[in-house]
Amino acid sequence: MILVKRKSINQYLRALEDKTLATSMFSGRFVIICSFLIALTLQTIPWPGMLDLLRPSWLLLVTCYWVLALPHRVNVGSAFVLGLLWDLLLGSTLGIRGMMMSIVIYLIALNFLVIRNMALWQQAILIGLMSMLLDVLIFCGEYLIQDVDFNPVSLWSGLINCILWPWMFLLMRRVRRHWHIR
């Protein structure tokens, strides 16, 4: 009699664990997609005049966080799709931001274990440099297709990203832990 009760309790706990796992996987995907949608929205909101050059790269920050935290869920392919969506929303040449985001995220994903173990201020400097690299790569890609001028003030957005990274990292980590995303 006792064995039967123990077995049924264990079966009940396993079933509950499976439901929690399925719910966690669904909510995990949902939370990740929502964070990308929020980043895309923030990325495309118009800024006045010269301040547009100082706009932080929200999409890069969010993608870098998810690649560092969950490289098996968010990877270079995700960065390419997000870059294509970014191109579509901006109405720019299709594929340039997708390809350049893929290159930058590849560099981050290649060294995610090293970057994850860095101090937060070191990560911030690296993310700022990667943001500047993304801006230069986007310029190079657009320069090959059409005649554009490079504005060095646009590199200041890398400094803005460097300053925002610790807060973005802590906010996204809190969201990931709250929703038990694995």
C-alpha positions in Angstrom: 0.0 0.0 0.0 2.8 2.4 0.9 4.7 1.6 -2.3 1.6 2.3 -4.4 1.2 5.8 -2.7 4.8 6.6 -3.1 4.8 5.6 -6.8 1.7 7.7 -7.5 3.2 10.7 -5.7 6.4 10.3 -7.8 4.3 10.1 -11.0 2.3 13.1 -10.0 5.5 15.1 -9.3 7.0 14.0 -12.7 3.8 15.1 -14.5 3.9 18.4 -12.7 7.6 18.8 -13.6 6.8 18.1 -17.3 4.0 20.7 -17.3 6.3 23.2 -15.7 9.0 22.4 -18.2 6.6 22.8 -21.2 5.1 26.0 -19.7 8.7 27.3 -19.1 9.7 26.6 -22.7 6.7 28.3 -24.1 7.0 31.3 -21.8 10.7 31.4 -22.5 10.2 31.7 -26.2 7.5 34.2 -25.7 9.6 36.4 -23.4 12.6 36.3 -25.8 10.4 37.2 -28.8 8.8 40.0 -26.8 12.2 41.4 -25.8 13.2 41.4 -29.4 10.0 43.2 -30.4 10.5 45.8 -27.8 14.1 46.3 -29.0 13.0 46.6 -32.6 10.4 49.2 -31.6 12.9 51.2 -29.6 15.4 50.9 -32.5 12.9 52.4 -35.0 11.4 55.2 -33.0 12.5 58.5 -34.6 14.8 60.8 -32.7 15.2 64.5 -33.4 17.9 65.8 -35.8 21.5 65.2 -34.7 20.4 63.1 -31.7 19.6 60.3 -34.1 23.3 59.7 -34.5 23.6 59.1 -30.7 20.8 56.5 -30.7 21.7 53.3 -28.8 21.6 50.1 -30.7 18.9 48.4 -28.6 18.6 45.5 -30.9 22.3 44.8 -30.6 22.2 45.1 -26.8 19.3 42.7 -26.4 20.7 40.2 -29.0 24.1 40.2 -27.3 22.5 39.5 -23.9 20.5 36.5 -25.2 23.5 35.2 -27.1 25.7 35.4 -24.0 23.0 34.0 -21.7 21.4 31.3 -23.9 23.6 30.6 -27.0 21.7 27.4 -27.7 18.5 29.4 -28.2 19.6 32.7 -29.8 22.4 32.5 -32.3 23.8 33.9 -35.6 20.6 32.9 -37.5 18.5 34.8 -35.1 20.7 37.8 -35.5 20.3 37.6 -39.3 16.5 37.4 -39.1 16.5 40.4 -36.7 18.7 42.3 -39.0 16.4 41.7 -41.9 13.5 42.9 -39.8 15.5 46.0 -38.9 16.1 46.6 -42.6 12.5 46.2 -43.4 11.4 48.6 -40.7 13.9 51.2 -41.7 13.3 50.8 -45.5 17.0 50.5 -46.1 18.8 48.1 -48.5 17.5 44.6 -47.6 20.2 42.3 -46.1 22.9 44.7 -45.1 22.0 45.0 -41.4 21.2 41.3 -41.3 24.6 40.3 -42.6 26.4 42.8 -40.4 24.5 41.8 -37.3 25.4 38.2 -38.1 29.1 39.0 -38.3 29.1 40.9 -35.0 27.0 38.3 -33.2 29.2 35.5 -34.6 32.2 37.2 -33.0 30.3 37.4 -29.7 29.0 33.8 -29.9 32.4 32.5 -30.8 33.8 33.8 -27.5 30.7 33.7 -25.3 32.3 31.7 -22.5 35.2 34.2 -22.2 32.8 37.2 -22.4 30.4 35.7 -19.9 33.2 35.4 -17.4 34.4 39.0 -17.8 33.6 41.7 -15.3 30.6 43.8 -16.2 32.7 46.9 -17.0 34.9 44.8 -19.4 31.8 43.4 -21.1 30.5 47.0 -21.5 33.7 48.1 -23.2 33.6 45.1 -25.5 29.9 45.7 -26.4 30.7 49.3 -27.1 33.5 48.3 -29.5 31.2 45.7 -31.1 28.6 48.5 -31.6 31.1 50.7 -33.3 32.2 47.7 -35.5 28.5 47.2 -36.4 28.2 50.9 -37.4 31.3 50.7 -39.5 30.3 47.5 -41.2 26.8 48.9 -42.0 28.5 51.9 -43.5 30.8 49.7 -45.6 27.9 47.6 -46.8 25.8 50.6 -47.8 28.8 52.3 -49.4 29.2 49.3 -51.7 25.7 49.6 -52.9 24.9 53.4 -52.9 26.8 56.6 -52.3 26.6 57.4 -48.6 28.8 59.6 -46.4 30.3 58.4 -43.2 29.6 60.6 -40.1 32.1 59.9 -37.4 29.6 61.3 -34.8 27.7 58.0 -35.3 30.4 56.2 -33.5 29.4 58.0 -30.3 26.5 55.5 -30.1 29.1 52.9 -29.2 29.8 54.9 -26.0 26.1 55.2 -25.3 25.8 51.4 -25.7 28.9 51.0 -23.4 27.2 53.1 -20.7 23.8 51.3 -21.1 25.2 47.7 -21.1 25.4 47.2 -17.4 21.8 48.3 -16.8 20.5 46.4 -19.8 22.4 43.3 -18.6 21.0 43.5 -15.1 17.5 44.2 -16.4 17.5 41.3 -18.9 19.0 38.9 -16.3 16.2 39.8 -13.9 13.7 39.1 -16.6 15.3 35.8 -17.5 15.4 34.7 -13.8 11.9 35.8 -13.1 10.5 33.8 -16.0 12.9 30.9 -15.4 14.2 30.9 -19.0 16.7 28.3 -19.7 
